[in-house]
Amino acid sequence: MNTKTMLFAQALTAAIEKVKQAGNISKEITLVRDLRGRIRVLLPIGEDDYKDKKDAIVALGADLSMILGNYGFPPETMVLYSKNLAVADSELNDRVVLYQGKGMTIHLLDRQIIGQDWLKDSYNRTTSNPRAAFFGIKGGVGRSTALVIWAWRLAKQGKKVLIFDLDLESPGVSSTILPKELLSDFGIVDWFVEDGVGQAAFIEREMIAISPVARELSGEIRIVPAFGRKTDEYLPKLARCYADTASANNASWGNRLERMVTLFEESERPDIVILDSRAGIHDIAATVITRMDAQSFLFAVDSSQTWKAYSFLFSHWKRHPGLASIREKLQIVASMVPETDRDEYLKRFREHSWDLFRDYLYDEAAATAEDAFNFDLNNEEAPHYPLPVFWHRALQEFNPAASSTGIGEKTAVEALGIFMDAADRLVMPTDEESGL
């Protein structure tokens, strides 16, 4: 391979470094990366507004074209102007900040299929109830089981819990806590499709179901399921529910999700909302984890595949100037901790988790440094310090909706006692715990 060949992973960094030198042209510059990864510059307003800087712009285009190679454009088309292209405000709102310094801001408008939402900030909420998100980089790690048992414990404490089953490709929570006959008529996929043509209000009253898992408890569990009894053509609906639509004011899927969740928070007035995210690095998960203002529980098992997958995500976050708003709401969970050699397993898990956070999310400063987001390996308050969920034989065929006895207190405490106590403190702290 030619040593001068520019590869995808190098192109954006090279473009940023070059554009940093263009502060004399504009104090705000956007790098636009297309679906093939090719990059060019987008300047605010129109070409006529830069007549006195034409030579500098021509030089910038020529330099970038040469540096980027096949990931650039010919010099004469390397620089674009937002006014001349009539770039929509909604599209510019999808930019993320790549660099801020010396009075200059460089944005990225990434016209990619997935992945952009992992770098965006939380939406501005209008509701105040706490939210928690359950996520796993890989499936099959007991995430939904832990969610249901914690929801049951919260209901036992008298809390009104509202769950959204957002694992739309593989709905699990809905069927775990709802027998078929108690499903609501419609679910989340129905809402997104109907919202796309402006008539979601017609089904919203028929989307809430009450779980019998919380029967005879002082609180309750309500759920907005992925699908309902009257949901038909699930796959065609699923394929359409992620689309941005003109009838939804060109809003993204994430904006529409926030609107839907807020709508039910306002009508149901829950004490807590729990969002069950799909697994994997997909924009659905990105929206749930980074944009919904939720305390996020990251489920993992101690395997090289799991840590490698999380490293892809964490390294992506590391580039984000707004990293502080993400990392402060993360908590790793050691799921399915084996029955034997638990202490040794958790020790290895903690070390691997610390490596992950230290390399990508912690500040490069001593843990004792003032205002530094950094933690020692054995700091039990750290986001890398795993909350354990222990493997338990009684949970291998977990189906509380079909059980006449529901969830057993003994089993719940043995498997998830430590996790649930910590989750309570993180998501719903007492005044004393929150410092009030």
C-alpha positions in Angstrom: 0.0 0.0 0.0 1.2 3.5 -0.8 2.3 5.1 2.5 0.8 8.4 1.3 -2.7 6.9 0.8 -5.3 8.5 3.0 -7.5 6.0 4.8 -11.0 6.6 6.2 -9.9 6.7 9.8 -7.2 9.3 9.0 -9.2 11.6 6.7 -11.4 13.4 9.3 -8.4 14.1 11.6 -6.4 15.5 8.7 -9.2 17.7 7.6 -9.7 19.1 11.1 -6.0 19.9 11.5 -6.0 21.8 8.1 -9.3 23.7 8.8 -8.0 24.8 12.2 -5.7 27.1 10.2 -8.6 28.7 8.4 -9.8 30.9 11.2 -9.1 33.9 9.0 -11.8 32.7 6.6 -14.6 32.0 9.1 -14.9 31.5 12.8 -17.5 28.7 12.2 -16.7 26.0 9.6 -18.6 22.7 9.0 -17.0 19.6 7.6 -19.5 17.6 5.6 -18.8 13.9 5.2 -20.9 12.0 2.7 -22.0 8.3 2.7 -18.7 7.3 1.0 -16.7 9.1 3.7 -15.6 12.0 1.4 -15.2 15.3 3.1 -15.5 18.9 2.1 -16.0 22.3 3.7 -19.3 24.1 4.3 -19.0 27.8 5.0 -21.9 29.9 6.5 -23.9 32.2 4.3 -23.1 32.6 0.6 -20.1 32.8 -1.8 -20.6 36.5 -2.4 -20.0 37.2 1.2 -16.4 36.0 1.0 -15.2 38.1 -2.0 -12.3 39.5 0.0 -11.2 36.0 1.1 -11.4 34.2 -2.2 -7.6 33.6 -2.5 -7.6 32.0 1.0 -10.6 29.8 0.2 -9.1 28.6 -3.1 -5.9 27.7 -1.3 -7.8 25.8 1.4 -9.7 23.9 -1.2 -6.5 23.0 -3.1 -4.7 21.9 0.1 -7.6 19.8 1.4 -8.0 18.1 -2.0 -4.4 17.1 -2.1 -4.3 16.0 1.6 -7.5 13.9 1.5 -7.0 12.2 -1.8 -9.9 9.9 -2.6 -11.6 11.0 0.6 -11.7 14.6 -0.8 -13.1 16.4 -3.8 -11.5 18.3 -6.7 -10.2 21.7 -5.5 -13.0 23.7 -7.3 -15.8 21.8 -5.5 -14.1 21.3 -2.1 -15.7 24.4 -0.5 -19.5 24.8 -0.3 -21.7 27.6 0.9 -24.8 27.0 3.0 -26.8 29.9 1.4 -26.1 28.7 -2.1 -27.1 25.2 -1.2 -30.1 26.2 0.8 -29.1 23.8 3.6 -32.1 23.3 5.9 -31.9 24.4 9.5 -33.1 20.9 10.5 -30.0 19.4 8.7 -27.6 21.8 10.4 -29.1 20.9 13.7 -27.7 17.4 13.2 -24.1 18.8 13.3 -21.8 17.9 16.2 -18.9 20.0 17.5 -15.5 18.5 16.7 -13.3 21.4 17.9 -13.6 24.6 19.8 -10.6 26.8 20.4 -8.9 30.1 19.5 -12.3 31.7 18.9 -13.2 29.0 16.3 -15.7 26.2 16.1 -15.5 23.2 13.7 -18.7 21.2 13.2 -19.2 17.8 11.6 -22.3 17.1 9.4 -22.1 13.4 8.9 -24.4 12.1 6.3 -24.1 8.5 7.5 -26.8 5.9 7.9 -26.2 5.2 11.6 -23.9 6.4 14.3 -24.5 10.1 14.5 -26.6 10.2 17.6 -23.9 8.7 19.7 -22.2 12.1 19.7 -25.2 14.3 20.4 -26.3 15.9 23.6 -29.5 15.3 25.6 -32.8 16.8 24.4 -34.2 19.6 26.5 -36.8 17.8 28.6 -40.1 19.3 29.9 -40.7 16.6 32.4 -38.9 16.0 35.7 -39.4 12.3 36.6 -36.1 10.3 36.7 -35.3 8.0 33.7 -33.2 4.9 33.5 -32.0 3.1 30.4 -30.9 -0.5 30.2 -28.5 -1.3 27.4 -26.1 -4.1 26.4 -23.6 -4.0 23.6 -24.4 -7.6 23.0 -27.7 -9.4 23.6 -28.5 -12.4 25.8 -26.9 -11.0 29.0 -30.0 -10.9 31.2 -30.7 -7.2 30.7 -34.5 -7.5 30.4 -34.7 -9.9 33.4 -32.9 -7.4 35.5 -35.1 -4.6 34.3 -38.3 -6.5 35.2 -37.1 -7.5 38.7 -36.0 -4.0 39.5 -39.3 -2.6 38.3 -41.1 -5.1 40.5 -39.0 -4.0 43.5 -39.7 -0.4 42.8 -43.5 -1.2 42.7 -43.1 -3.1 45.9 -41.8 0.2 47.4 -44.9 2.0 46.3 -43.5 3.5 43.1 -45.4 3.9 39.9 -43.1 2.6 37.1 -43.6 3.2 33.4 -41.6 1.0 31.0 -41.0 1.6 27.3 -40.1 -1.6 25.3 -37.7 0.0 22.7 -36.1 -3.3 21.7 -38.3 -3.2 18.7 -36.3 -5.8 16.7 -36.5 -8.3 19.5 -39.2 -7.3 22.0 -38.7 -9.1 25.3 -39.9 -7.0 28.2 -43.4 -6.8 26.9 -44.0 -10.5 26.8 -42.1 -11.1 30.1 -44.5 -8.9 32.2 -47.7 -9.1 30.1 -49.7 -12.2 29.2 -51.0 -12.0 25.7 -54.6 -11.2 26.8 -53.4 -8.1 28.8 -51.5 -6.5 26.0 -52.7 -3.0 25.0 -54.3 -2.7 21.6 -51.3 -0.9 20.0 -47.6 -0.4 20.7 -44.6 1.7 19.9 -44.2 0.6 16.2 -47.9 1.5 15.6 -47.3 5.0 17.1 -44.3 5.8 14.9 -46.1 4.8 11.8 -49.3 6.7 12.6 -47.3 9.7 13.8 -45.7 9.7 10.4 -49.0 10.6 8.8 -50.1 12.9 11.6 -52.6 10.7 13.4 -50.9 9.1 16.4 -53.4 10.7 18.7 -56.0 8.2 17.6 -54.2 5.3 19.2 -52.4 6.9 22.2 -55.1 6.0 24.7 -54.8 2.3 23.6 -51.1 1.9 24.1 -50.7 1.6 27.9 -50.9 -1.8 29.6 -50.9 -2.7 33.3 -48.7 -5.6 34.3 -50.0 -8.2 36.7 -46.5 -8.7 38.0 -47.2 -5.9 40.4 -50.5 -7.2 41.6 -51.1 -6.8 45.3 -48.2 -4.4 45.6 -48.5 -0.8 46.8 -47.2 0.5 43.5 -47.7 -0.5 39.9 -46.0 -1.3 36.6 -47.3 0.1 33.4 -45.7 -0.5 30.0 -45.8 0.9 26.5 -45.1 -2.3 24.6 -43.3 -2.7 21.3 -46.5 -4.1 19.8 -50.2 -4.6 20.8 -53.0 -7.1 20.2 -54.2 -5.1 17.1 -50.7 -4.7 15.6 -50.5 -6.3 12.2 -47.9 -6.1 9.5 -45.2 -5.7 12.2 -42.2 -6.0 9.8 -43.5 -3.4 7.3 -44.3 -1.0 10.2 -40.9 -1.6 11.8 -39.2 -0.7 8.5 -41.0 2.6 8.4 -41.0 3.6 12.1 -37.4 4.9 12.0 -38.0 7.2 9.0 -37.9 11.0 9.3 -41.1 12.4 7.9 -42.4 15.7 6.7 -45.6 15.3 8.6 -43.5 15.0 11.8 -42.0 18.4 11.0 -38.9 16.8 9.6 -38.1 15.6 13.1 -35.6 12.8 13.5 -36.5 9.4 15.1 -35.0 10.6 18.3 -37.0 13.8 18.5 -40.1 11.9 17.9 -39.2 9.3 20.6 -38.6 12.1 23.1 -42.0 13.6 22.2 -43.7 10.2 22.7 -42.1 9.5 26.0 -42.9 13.0 27.2 -46.5 12.6 26.2 -46.9 9.5 28.3 -45.0 11.0 31.2 -47.4 13.9 31.3 -50.5 11.7 31.1 -49.3 8.9 33.4 -47.2 10.9 35.9 -44.9 8.0 36.8 -42.3 8.1 39.6 -39.8 6.6 37.2 -39.5 5.8 33.6 -37.4 2.8 32.4 -36.3 2.6 28.8 -35.3 -0.9 27.5 -32.9 -0.3 24.6 -32.0 -2.6 21.8 -28.6 -4.1 22.0 -25.7 -3.1 19.7 -24.4 0.1 18.2 -27.4 1.4 16.5 -28.9 4.9 16.5 -31.9 3.6 18.5 -29.6 2.7 21.3 -27.7 5.9 20.8 -30.8 8.0 21.3 -31.8 6.1 24.4 -28.3 6.3 26.0 -27.1 9.7 25.1 -30.2 11.8 24.3 -32.9 10.9 26.7 -31.4 12.3 29.9 -31.4 8.8 31.5 -29.1 7.1 33.9 -27.7 4.3 31.7 -26.9 0.9 32.9 -24.4 -0.8 30.5 -24.7 -4.6 30.8 -21.7 -6.7 30.1 -20.1 -10.1 30.6 -16.3 -10.5 31.0 -15.3 -11.6 27.5 -12.9 -10.2 25.0 -15.7 -9.7 22.4 -17.7 -7.6 24.9 -14.8 -5.3 25.8 -13.8 -4.9 22.2 -17.3 -3.9 21.2 -17.6 -1.4 24.1 -14.2 0.0 23.1 -15.5 0.9 19.6 -18.3 2.9 21.3 -16.2 4.5 24.0 -13.5 5.6 21.5 -16.3 7.2 19.5 -17.4 9.1 22.6 -13.8 10.2 23.4 -13.9 12.6 20.3 -17.0 14.4 21.6 -16.4 17.8 23.3 -19.6 17.3 25.3 -18.3 14.0 26.8 -19.0 15.2 30.3 -22.8 15.1 29.7 -22.5 11.4 28.7 -20.0 9.8 31.0 -21.6 11.1 34.2 -24.7 9.1 33.6 -23.1 5.7 32.8 -22.8 2.7 35.1 -21.3 -0.7 34.1 -23.2 -3.8 35.2 -21.5 -7.2 35.5 -24.3 -9.5 34.3 -24.6 -13.3 34.7 -21.8 -13.5 37.3 -21.1 -17.3 37.6 -21.9 -19.3 40.7 -18.2 -20.3 41.3 -15.1 -18.2 41.8 -17.3 -15.0 41.9 -14.6 -12.9 43.7 -12.0 -13.7 41.1 -14.4 -13.2 38.2 -15.5 -9.7 39.5 -11.9 -8.8 40.1 -11.0 -9.5 36.4 -14.2 -7.8 35.3 -13.4 -4.7 37.3 -9.9 -4.5 35.9 -11.1 -4.8 32.3 -13.9 -2.2 33.0 -11.4 0.2 34.5 -9.1 -0.2 31.5 -12.0 0.7 29.2 -13.1 3.8 31.2 -9.5 5.0 31.9 -8.5 4.7 28.2 -11.5 6.6 26.8 -13.7 8.4 29.3 -11.6 9.3 32.4 -9.6 12.5 32.5 -5.9 12.2 32.1 -5.3 13.4 35.7 -4.8 11.9 39.1 -8.0 10.7 40.7 -7.4 13.1 43.6 -7.2 16.1 41.3 -9.9 18.7 41.9 -12.8 18.6 39.4 -11.1 15.7 37.5 -13.4 12.9 36.3 -11.1 10.1 37.2 -11.4 7.1 39.6 -9.1 4.6 41.1 -9.5 1.0 40.2 -11.2 0.0 43.6 -13.4 3.1 44.0 -16.9 1.6 44.6 -18.6 4.9 43.6 -16.9 4.9 40.1 -19.0 4.1 37.0 -16.5 1.4 36.0 -16.9 -0.4 39.3 -19.4 -3.2 38.4 -22.8 -3.7 39.9 -23.1 -7.5 40.0 -26.1 -9.4 38.7 -25.6 -13.0 39.8 -26.5 -16.0 37.7 -29.4 -17.8 39.4 -31.0 -21.1 38.4 -34.5 -19.9 39.3 -34.2 -17.2 36.6 -33.3 -19.4 33.7 -36.9 -19.8 32.7 -38.0 -16.4 33.9 -41.7 -15.8 33.0 -43.4 -13.9 35.9 -46.4 -13.0 33.8 -47.3 -16.7 33.5 -46.6 -17.5 37.1 -49.3 -17.5 39.8 -46.7 -16.5 42.4 -45.0 -13.7 40.5 -41.4 -12.9 41.5 -39.9 -14.4 44.6 -38.3 -12.0 47.0 -35.6 -14.4 48.0 -34.5 -15.0 44.4 -34.6 -11.3 43.6 -32.4 -10.4 46.5 -29.9 -13.2 45.9 -29.5 -12.4 42.2 -29.9 -8.7 42.1 -29.9 -7.3 45.6 -26.6 -5.3 45.3 -27.6 -4.1 41.8 -31.0 -2.9 42.9 -29.8 -1.1 46.0 -27.2 0.8 43.8 -29.8 1.5 41.1 -32.1 3.0 43.6 -29.4 5.4 44.8 -28.3 6.4 41.3 -31.7 7.0 39.8 -33.9 7.9 42.8 -31.6 9.1 45.5 -33.0 10.3 48.8 -32.5 13.9 49.8 -29.7 12.9 52.1 -28.0 10.9 49.3 -28.3 13.7 46.8 -26.9 16.2 49.2 -30.2 18.2 49.6 
